[in-house]
Amino acid sequence: MKAFFIIILSLISISLFSQNKNTTLKPNSEEEKTDYSGWQFGGNMGMYFANKNTANYYNGARVDNNAYNLDSTLLERVINNPFNQKQIRDALGGYNYKMGEYATGMKYQPAMTFGVFARYQVDETFGIFGQFNYSKIKTSDFFTIYLDKYNNGFTEPYIYTANISGSEERINIDLGFSLMMKTDKKIYPYFEVAANLSEVTAKESNIKIETLEYSIMSPYNQMYNIKEGGLGIGGLVSAGYHIEFNSNFLFDIGPTLYISKIHLGDYPKYAMNGMLQLRIIFV
């Protein structure tokens, strides 16, 4: 993440230096104007900040509707499995145990995002663009197990804390228009509005108890290769700075705010997701 901000600051500094140098060398002459109308292609990179609302999908508290035992959650099914019980009991010092509390405040970690970009620049201020961005997002937290371990006369069971984690892949496809607040400088603001189509696929959901690791993904879905996730719709607004680096390269730097419905689990509401991105555009 630090490297991303260093790249952004370096590009801005180089562009400002180049702009000031040109002004110093030609104080009384008009700068040559470059026509950027037509097709522009490039790549995106940046940081994606996912809303936490769907992160609890990975906490194991869901019931697998395709399982034989509908009274057990995904997490209970794993830790109460007779084969796993012996392994877990041995790892926990030989104590009997039972399920404690689920992780209820899971959050996503910021993730790198990469993609491709195309824009048809109608004139120097208006353009129509499309982009495709990919992110792999991770989340982690802790759940508890109650051990039949009592010390110093306490009647409450010993609470053991174990790690739980999940990961998913997200693809954002955007189609919209951009407005350039064109000035006589090489750095000037831009604004974008677009429709968004998002696709999410849950990839992993794991727990770790001491050195033991178990998947708590639905075994039915894994057996029959059923995807967990789906398509969602929404929109975005974006603003930032457009940099005319030279006649061959342009840069867009700025934040993007998505208002989208992520199709994962039982969370059907629209929520805000963020992205900070750098576009490298070839003209």
C-alpha positions in Angstrom: 0.0 0.0 0.0 2.9 2.4 0.8 4.4 1.7 -2.6 1.1 2.7 -4.3 1.2 6.1 -2.6 4.9 6.6 -3.4 4.1 6.0 -7.1 1.3 8.5 -7.1 3.4 11.2 -5.3 6.3 10.6 -7.7 4.1 11.0 -10.8 2.6 14.2 -9.5 6.0 15.6 -8.6 7.5 14.7 -12.0 4.5 16.2 -13.8 4.7 19.5 -11.8 8.4 19.7 -12.4 7.9 19.2 -16.1 5.1 21.8 -16.2 7.2 24.4 -14.3 10.2 23.7 -16.5 8.2 24.3 -19.7 6.8 27.5 -18.3 10.3 28.8 -17.4 11.8 28.0 -20.8 8.9 29.5 -22.8 7.4 32.3 -20.6 5.9 34.3 -23.5 4.9 31.5 -25.9 1.8 29.5 -26.1 2.2 25.8 -25.2 1.5 23.4 -28.0 -1.9 21.8 -27.5 -2.3 18.1 -28.1 -5.5 16.6 -29.4 -6.4 13.6 -27.2 -9.8 12.9 -28.9 -10.4 9.3 -30.0 -9.7 6.0 -28.4 -7.5 5.7 -25.3 -6.5 2.4 -23.7 -4.7 1.7 -20.4 -4.4 -0.2 -17.2 -5.6 0.4 -13.6 -4.0 -0.3 -10.3 -4.9 0.7 -6.8 -6.4 -0.2 -3.5 -9.9 -1.5 -3.0 -11.8 -1.0 0.3 -14.7 -3.4 0.7 -17.7 -2.6 2.9 -17.8 -4.9 6.0 -21.5 -5.8 5.5 -20.9 -9.1 3.8 -17.7 -10.1 5.8 -19.7 -12.1 8.4 -20.5 -14.6 5.6 -17.3 -16.2 6.6 -17.9 -16.5 10.4 -19.3 -20.1 10.1 -22.6 -19.2 11.8 -24.6 -20.1 8.7 -26.5 -23.3 8.4 -25.8 -25.4 5.3 -29.3 -25.9 3.8 -28.0 -28.8 1.8 -26.6 -30.7 4.8 -28.3 -33.6 6.6 -28.1 -32.0 10.0 -29.8 -28.6 9.8 -29.3 -28.0 13.5 -25.6 -27.4 13.1 -23.8 -24.4 11.7 -20.9 -24.7 9.3 -18.5 -24.1 12.1 -20.1 -26.6 14.5 -20.2 -29.2 11.8 -16.4 -29.1 11.6 -15.4 -28.9 15.2 -18.0 -31.5 16.3 -17.1 -34.0 13.6 -15.9 -37.1 15.5 -12.7 -37.4 13.6 -11.9 -33.7 14.0 -12.8 -33.8 17.7 -10.0 -36.1 18.6 -7.5 -34.0 16.8 -8.8 -30.8 18.3 -9.0 -32.3 21.8 -5.3 -33.4 21.6 -4.2 -30.0 20.3 -6.0 -28.3 23.2 -4.2 -30.4 25.9 -6.8 -33.2 26.1 -9.6 -31.1 27.4 -13.2 -31.6 26.2 -14.7 -28.5 24.6 -17.8 -27.0 23.1 -18.6 -24.1 20.7 -18.3 -20.6 22.3 -19.1 -17.4 20.5 -18.9 -16.6 16.8 -17.0 -13.8 15.2 -19.7 -11.2 14.6 -17.6 -8.1 13.6 -15.6 -9.4 10.7 -14.1 -6.8 8.4 -12.4 -6.9 5.0 -8.7 -5.9 4.7 -7.8 -3.3 2.0 -6.8 -5.2 -1.2 -4.8 -4.5 -4.3 -6.9 -4.1 -7.5 -5.8 -4.4 -11.1 -7.6 -4.0 -14.4 -7.9 -2.6 -17.9 -9.4 0.6 -19.1 -10.8 2.1 -22.4 -12.2 5.5 -23.1 -13.5 7.2 -26.2 -12.7 10.9 -25.8 -15.4 12.7 -27.8 -13.7 16.1 -27.3 -11.4 17.7 -24.8 -14.0 17.6 -22.0 -16.3 14.7 -22.6 -15.6 11.0 -22.8 -17.3 7.6 -22.6 -15.3 4.9 -20.7 -15.4 1.3 -19.6 -13.2 -0.6 -17.2 -12.7 -4.0 -15.7 -11.1 -4.4 -12.2 -10.2 -7.5 -10.2 -9.5 -7.8 -6.5 -8.9 -10.7 -4.1 -10.2 -9.7 -0.7 -9.4 -11.3 2.7 -11.1 -11.1 6.1 -10.1 -12.6 9.4 -11.2 -12.5 13.0 -11.5 -14.8 16.1 -14.1 -17.1 17.5 -14.1 -18.8 20.9 -14.2 -22.4 22.2 -15.1 -23.2 25.8 -12.8 -25.8 27.4 -13.6 -28.0 30.4 -10.6 -26.5 32.1 -11.1 -24.8 35.5 -8.4 -23.1 37.5 -8.2 -21.5 40.9 -11.7 -22.4 41.9 -13.5 -20.6 39.1 -16.7 -22.2 37.8 -16.6 -20.5 34.4 -15.0 -22.6 31.6 -11.7 -21.6 30.1 -12.1 -19.6 26.9 -9.9 -20.5 24.0 -9.6 -18.0 21.1 -9.1 -19.4 17.6 -8.6 -17.8 14.2 -11.2 -17.7 11.5 -10.6 -16.3 8.0 -12.1 -16.0 4.5 -11.3 -14.8 1.1 -13.2 -13.9 -2.1 -12.6 -12.6 -5.6 -14.5 -9.6 -6.8 -14.8 -8.3 -10.4 -16.1 -4.8 -11.1 -17.2 -3.9 -14.6 -18.1 -0.2 -15.1 -19.5 1.7 -18.0 -20.1 5.5 -17.9 -18.9 8.9 -18.9 -16.2 11.3 -17.8 -16.0 15.1 -17.7 -12.6 16.9 -17.8 -12.4 20.3 -16.2 -9.9 21.4 -18.9 -7.5 24.2 -18.1 -4.3 25.5 -19.7 -2.3 23.4 -17.2 -1.3 19.8 -17.7 -3.0 18.8 -14.4 -6.7 19.4 -14.0 -9.7 17.8 -12.3 -12.0 15.1 -13.8 -15.4 13.7 -12.7 -17.0 10.3 -13.6 -20.4 8.6 -13.3 -20.9 5.0 -14.3 -23.1 2.0 -13.9 -21.5 -1.0 -12.1 -21.9 -4.7 -12.5 -20.1 -6.7 -9.7 -19.4 -10.4 -9.4 -18.2 -12.0 -6.2 -17.0 -15.5 -5.6 -16.3 -16.9 -2.2 -13.0 -18.9 -2.4 -12.0 -19.9 1.1 -13.4 -20.0 4.6 -11.0 -21.6 7.2 -10.4 -21.9 10.9 -7.1 -22.5 12.7 -6.8 -24.2 16.1 -3.2 -24.3 17.2 -1.6 -26.0 14.2 -4.8 -27.6 12.8 -6.5 -26.0 9.9 -10.0 -26.9 8.6 -12.2 -25.6 5.8 -15.7 -24.5 6.8 -17.0 -24.1 3.3 -20.1 -25.9 2.4 -19.1 -29.5 1.5 -22.1 -29.9 -0.7 -21.2 -26.8 -2.8 -17.6 -28.0 -3.0 -18.6 -31.5 -4.0 -20.9 -30.3 -6.8 -18.8 -27.3 -7.7 -21.6 -24.8 -6.8 -20.4 -21.2 -6.8 -21.0 -19.2 -3.6 -21.7 -15.6 -4.7 -23.2 -14.0 -7.8 -23.8 -10.8 -9.7 -24.8 -7.5 -8.2 -25.6 -4.1 -9.7 -24.9 -0.5 -8.7 -23.2 2.6 -9.7 -20.1 4.8 -9.0 -19.0 8.3 -8.8 -15.3 9.2 -9.1 -13.2 12.4 -9.1 -9.6 13.1 -9.2 -6.8 14.7 -11.3 -6.0 14.1 -15.0 -2.3 14.4 -15.8 -1.1 15.0 -19.3 2.4 13.5 -18.8 3.4 13.7 -22.4 2.0 13.2 -25.9 2.0 9.4 -25.4 1.0 8.9 -21.7 -1.8 10.2 -19.6 -2.6 9.5 -15.9 -5.8 9.6 -13.9 -5.4 9.6 -10.1 -8.3 9.7 -7.7 -10.8 8.0 -5.4 -13.9 6.1 -6.5 -17.1 5.5 -4.5 -19.2 2.5 -5.4 -22.8 2.2 -4.3 -23.5 -1.4 -5.1 -25.4 -4.6 -4.1 -22.8 -7.3 -3.4 -24.4 -10.7 -4.1 -23.1 -12.8 -1.2 -25.1 -14.4 1.6 -28.3 -12.8 2.9 -27.3 -9.2 2.7 -29.4 -7.7 -0.1 -28.9 -4.0 0.6 -26.9 -1.5 -1.3 -23.7 -0.5 0.4 -20.7 1.8 -0.2 -17.3 0.4 -1.3 -14.3 2.5 -2.1 -11.3 2.4 -4.4 -8.2 4.6 -4.8 -6.7 4.1 -8.2 -4.1 5.1 -10.7 -4.7 4.8 -14.4 -1.9 4.6 -16.9 -3.4 5.6 -20.3 -1.8 5.2 -23.7 -2.8 7.6 -26.5 
